[in-house]
Amino acid sequence: MGLLAVAGSACNWAFDLDETDLIVPSDAAPRPDSDPRVDNDRDGIKDVMDTCIAPDTDLLVDSDGDGMRNEVDPCPTISELASWDADGDGIGDACDPFPTAGDRVRCVMAFTDPELDVLLWRARADATSWELYWPRALIGRAGQAITTDWSFEGPATTTYELFGSIFPVQNGAFVAYARGDVMTNPTDIGCALAFDDGVMSFQMLPSRLSVQIPNGQPDVTLPFRMQLTLEPKASLLRCTIHFAMSNSSYTLTSPVDLPGGNLAFSSDLETRVYGLIIYERDDAPPL
């Protein structure tokens, strides 16, 4: 009888017949999102179907301090009162993943709700977690790695743009995985900002493509913006990093195997991620 009750409840979840519909996470449950009815950001969309698990307050803050709220800012990661939009797609040129029209902002995360951060991000199985309770930032240090609990990748082209800062007081790297497993895996694909005896480089994983970045300053906090663009139809990954202080950027593009996985971060250094913007487009040209 008990088995039938469990099976019936599972079918209700699967076919959306459960009368309770959405439920808010329980503080008593360590991983309440294992229940497919859960709606962690309380927006009326179940997490299993939600393409943006973020609170409304993330849109109300001004992440780049330019006087425009994230909700109306054509470029939420760059401090510009006005941002040109040459292709007219609503994304400012300074942060537009593609120069031709068609990009859309699907999600803005400013990490204003630490409780939601804890529910959404979990430590990778072979590491300890980043600090997730810090207001408006995810903070990583040596030996720490996190992965999202749900995939934010769309069916066509998805670009993750994150902005943060890194303090390279020793050798190490910050890695953003466009597709990472719960465990560290050789098939993980992503982009890395690395420091080795004062030499700074930008790398693509797992291909190990690399470009050396001149004039690295290993003793100062370095703000950066990083974009990871996945083109699943062409099995391509594009990694781009921008440095506002030097007004420079570097891009690496390579064919990659695209195993399943979620967005993940790891760091050997003091790293802070202040925001994540997710762009998508259905008609992306080849990278």
Secondary structure, 3 states (H helix, E strand, C coil): CHHHHHHHHHHHHHHCCCCCCCECCCCCCCCHHHCCCECCCCCCCCCCCCCCCCCCHHHHCCCCCCCCCCCCCCCCCCCCCCCCCCCCCCCCHHHCCCCCCCCEEEEEECCCCHHHHHHHEEECCCCECCECCCCCCEEECCCEEEEECCCCCCCCEEEEEEEEEEECCCCEEEEEEEEECCCCCCCCEEEEEEEECCEEEEEEECCCCEEEECCCCCCCCEEEEEEEEEECCCCEEEEEEEECCCCEEEEEEEECCCCCCEEEEEECCEEEEEEEEEEEECCCCCC
